[in-house]
Amino acid sequence: MQARRDVFQAIADPIRRDIIGLLAHQTLNLNSIAENFSVSRPAISQHIKVLTECGLIIIRQQGRERYCEAKLAQLGQVASWIEPYRKEWEHQFTALGQLLGQLQSKTKPKTKPKTQKRKRP
């Protein structure tokens, strides 16, 4: 039996991130999900399997259709992991913005007052 995958494996692939984005807004059947991608249906099924193993989606059977529904609470792990880095980069960008503001105020060209031309008689 394979160990449960973690949420970081789920978001490592751009197609899986796009699937999460689709399902975040609505529940879709497998065919509706596959229509959004230029990869094969079996490839989409494999991505769905990974997302299910990570606990980010659940599949429920309704008649002959299988519907995927997002369960995005697991993404909180990603947000928690990113938070210290976000704070540090926010601090760095704020400092950079202040430095750029200081440099721009020092290098602004001083404008000379306009002198009026005298009319010749």
N, C-alpha and C positions, 0 to 999 in steps of 0.2 A: 504494500500500500504506500502510495506516494505521500510525503508530508505536505501539509497545506502550504500553498504558496503565500508569499506576502504581498502587500499592496504595492510595494516598489517594483516588483516584477510586472504587475499589471500596468503600471504607467510607463514602463520602460519602452513600450512599443507605440509608435504614433497611431497605428490603426486602432489599438485598444483604447488609447486616449480619446480618439474620435468617437468610438462606440460609446464610451462613458458619457461623452458630451451629448450624443443623441439621446441616450436613455435617461439622462438627467432631466430632460424636459417632458418625456412621454414614454409609456410602455409600448414596445414594438414587438412584432413577431420576427422570427429569424429572417424571413424573406424580405421584410421591410428594411431590416438592418443591412442585409447583403446588397440591396439595390443602391445603397449610398457609396459603395466601394467598387473599385475596378479589380478586385481580387476574386478568386473562386469562392463559391459557397462553402466548400470544405475548409478553406482557409479561415473564413469568417467563423465557422463552427468551432475551429480550434481556438480562435481568439476568445470566443464566448466561453469555451471550456476553462480557459485560464482565468477569465474574469469571475467565473463562478467559483473556481477553486480559491480565489483570493477573497471571496466574500463580498465582492462589489456588485454583483447582480444575482438575482434569483430567477429561475425559469419555472414557469407554471404552465401546465397543460390545460388548454381550454378547447374541448372538442378535438379536432385534428391538428390544431395549431399550438405551437409552443411560443409563449410570450416571455420576453425578458423585461425585468423591472430592476431599476437601479436601487441599490442599498449603499449609499455613499458615506455612511458614518466612518468606514474604514479609512477614508481619505484624511480624516483627522490626524492619523499617524504621520502622514506626509506634511501636513501643516505644522504639526508640533516639531518635526525634524527641521523644517525650513525656518522656523521663527527666529532662532538666534542669528542665522545668516541674514535674514531680511532686516533685522534691527541693525546689524553691523553695516550693511550696504546702505541702508537709509541714512545712517549717521555719516558715512563716507560721501554720499551724494549731497547731503546738506552742507557739509564742509566744502566740497568742491564748488557748489553753487555760491557760497559766501565768498570764496576766493575769486571766482570769476567776476562776481559783482564788484569786488574791490579793484581788480585789475582793469575792468572796464571803466570805472569811475576815474582811475588815474590816467588812462590813455585817451580820454575824450578830448578832441581838439577844441581849443578855446577859439571861440568865434570873435572875429574883429568887428567892432562896431562899423556899420555902414556909413561911409561918408557920402554926402550929397555932392553931386557934380554941380559946379557953378555954370550958369549959363553965360556965354560970352555975349557981350553987347554988340 
